[in-house]
Amino acid sequence: MKKKSLKKFTLRRYKPYKDSEGNNIEEYESKRYDDEAIIYPASSSTQFELYGMRIHAIMNMHYYGVLTINVHDMITYEGINYKVISEQKYKRFKHIEIERL
């Protein structure tokens, strides 16, 4: 991992709740967590087969830190909001796929 290739991002955790009528409402916590990860555009042939035309809105992220990042959490990177759509845990890092909202 090269330190100069790390990019800053902000994490907001997903917090769903039900309103008085029983509808599910998606919401994100107001508390923000700042950290760094390697973030780059999705470009593999497997991802292209999986996501098709949505591939242009998807980024890959290699996270080496200690924050718990789950599916549906919001990542803010370069002023653009992304939603975590996939997470794979490896020995040294987490590979996370994020999609532009």
N, C-alpha and C positions, 0 to 999 in steps of 0.2 A: 504494500500500500504506500503510495507516494503522498506525502503531506500536502504538496502543492496542488494535487488534483482533488482535494476535499472541498466540497461546496457547502455553504451554510443553508440550513432549512429550518422551518418552524413547524412544530407538531401541535395539533389540537385533537384531543381524544373524542371519539364518537360516543354520544350519549342519547340513545333513543328513549322516548317516554310516550305514554298514552294520555290523550286529552280526556275531557269529561264524557265525550261520546264514544270512546273506545278506539279512536283512530291512532295509528302509530305515527308519531312525529319524530323526524330525524333532527337532531340538534348536536352541536359541538360545544365542548366546554370552553369557557372564556379563558381559562388558564392556558398559557402557551409555554412550550418547551423548545429551546434553541439547541441545535447540535449540528454536526457536520457529517457528510457522507459523500461517496462518489456517485454522481448522478449523470446519466448519459441517455441519449435517445434509444428506444427499442428499434432493433434492426435485423434480428435474426430471422431466418426463414421459418422456423417453428413458430415464433411469435406472429409473423405475418399470416401464417395459415390459421392460427388461433383467433386473431383479432381482426383480420381483413383490413378494411378501410379505416378502422379505428386506430391503426398502428401509428398514425401521425400525432395522435394525442397522448401516446403512452411513453413513459420514461422508465428506465431501469435505475435501481438504486442499490448500492452495496453499503450496508450500514454496519459499522464496527463498534458502535457505542453500547451503552447499557440501558437506554430507554426501551420500554416495552411498546412496540408498534404493532397494532392489530389491523385486520381488514376493516375497512370503512372509516378509519381515522383520516384526518385531513392534514396534508403536507402543503405548506406554502413555500415555494421555491421561486426566486426571482420575481416576486410579486404576483405569481399565478397560483391559484389553488388547485391541488390535485387530491384525488381520493385513492386510498390504498386498495388495490383490487386483488393482489396476490402477495403471499409471503412464504418464502422457503428459508428454513434455518440450516445453515452449514456450520462446520466446526469453528471457523474464524469469523464469519460475518453472516448477516441476513441479506438475502436477495429479495428485494421488494419491487413490485411493479406498481406504478402509480399512473392514474389517468386524469387528464385535465377535466375540470368541471365546467 
